[in-house]
Amino acid sequence: IRLDVAARRIDLLVGDDELAARMAAWQAAPRERALAVRGYAKLFETSVLQADQGCDFDFLLNATPGVNQ
């Protein structure tokens, strides 16, 4: 994995063949706990954005287009 903070990029440096092999061999782990129904765990599960979107809570984003870019 290559991280370039200045360019706001995260690159996975794994070839397509390797990714295909990993995906073919992958099995989902059994869920060991129920989904949270309240508290921070619930907020985290439902509202935290992915890395390419800033890893923030979705409700903290400014509604003005381009402001959080």
C-alpha positions in Angstrom: 0.0 0.0 0.0 1.3 3.4 -0.9 0.0 6.5 0.8 0.5 10.0 -0.7 -1.1 12.5 1.7 -0.2 15.5 -0.4 -1.9 14.0 -3.4 -4.7 12.5 -1.3 -4.1 9.0 -2.7 -4.0 5.5 -1.4 -2.8 3.0 -3.9 -2.9 -0.8 -3.5 0.3 -2.1 -5.1 -0.9 -5.7 -5.8 -1.4 -7.1 -9.3 -4.7 -8.1 -10.8 -3.8 -11.8 -10.8 -3.0 -11.7 -7.0 -6.2 -9.8 -6.3 -8.2 -12.3 -8.2 -6.6 -15.2 -6.3 -7.2 -13.5 -3.0 -10.8 -12.8 -3.8 -11.4 -16.4 -4.9 -10.0 -17.7 -1.7 -11.7 -15.2 0.6 -14.5 -16.3 2.9 -16.4 -14.0 5.2 -15.8 -14.4 8.9 -18.8 -15.3 10.9 -20.2 -12.2 12.7 -19.5 -12.6 16.3 -21.7 -9.9 17.7 -25.0 -8.3 16.8 -25.1 -4.9 15.2 -25.0 -2.0 17.7 -28.4 -0.4 18.3 -27.1 2.8 20.1 -24.1 4.6 21.4 -20.7 5.2 19.7 -20.7 1.8 18.1 -23.9 2.5 16.3 -22.6 5.9 15.2 -19.4 4.3 13.9 -21.2 1.5 12.0 -23.7 3.8 10.3 -21.9 7.2 9.9 -18.2 6.9 9.6 -17.0 7.6 6.0 -14.4 5.6 4.1 -10.8 6.7 3.7 -11.4 8.3 0.3 -14.1 10.5 1.9 -12.1 11.6 4.9 -12.8 9.0 7.6 -15.1 11.5 9.3 -18.8 11.2 10.5 -21.1 11.9 7.5 -23.2 14.3 9.5 -20.2 16.6 10.2 -19.6 17.3 6.5 -20.4 20.8 5.2 -23.3 20.7 2.8 -21.7 23.3 0.5 -20.2 21.5 -2.6 -16.5 21.7 -2.8 -15.9 22.9 0.8 -14.6 19.5 2.1 -12.5 18.7 -1.0 
